[in-house]
Amino acid sequence: MNRAQQKPSTRNLLLMLLKRNGPMSAAQLAERLGLTEMGVRRHLHQGLEENVLETVQVKQPMGRPLQLYRISQQGDEQFPKQYHQLLLDLLQELEVNDSDEDNSVQQLFEGRRRSLKRKYESSMIGKTFGERVQQLSSIQDAGGYMVETEQLSDEEWLLHEYNCPIAQVAQAYEYPCHCELELFRELLGADVERLECLAKQGSRCTYRIRKSESSSDS
């Protein structure tokens, strides 16, 4: 691999400086990066436009407040996180301390399913079958699942999820996938079948959604 390709970009170096040192001025960043202040400001302006940076005003004994730059919450998400490993560790700890009569891990996911149902069921009221499918698509897409829908007929749809935010957890436990399937059935009031699953080496999660005889369009 070309060594030049391994060298961090100016943008990444700037973000790393702010991550390590906290809020800094354009002049401070320019000095640390060995660039002109004008050159640094171009990168800062781009960072503000992309919402990975934000400004903060710091009062000074004399003169105007000093404008500093810091990483925004959105920008901080670009740094590596190990949330999935923490969750897996916590779930494994639950299993270790679990009794034969009380499956705490399963109860945890079932509780999440009930909570999500309460949160979203009101958004399904008064909608037709197709509108409910589209509403579910919007909910999942906002949750980071990268959703696409495909209408096969007035009474049948396919819902594809190309990303799973909890993929590592779903690979270790069957409960998340089971609870998602049940949640879809409850929210849609429809017959839902999973055809493909990312957690089982599929290229996506695909659900076939059929309008049930008992479901209503209003």
Secondary structure as UniProt FT lines:
FT   HELIX           3..6
FT   HELIX           10..21
FT   HELIX           26..33
FT   HELIX           37..49
FT   TURN            50..51
FT   STRAND          53..58
FT   STRAND          66..71
FT   HELIX           73..76
FT   TURN            77..78
FT   HELIX           83..96
FT   HELIX           104..120
FT   HELIX           121..124
FT   TURN            125..126
FT   HELIX           129..142
FT   TURN            143..144
FT   STRAND          147..153
FT   TURN            154..155
FT   STRAND          156..161
FT   TURN            165..166
FT   HELIX           167..172
FT   HELIX           175..188
FT   STRAND          190..196
FT   HELIX           198..200
FT   STRAND          205..211
FT   TURN            213..214
//
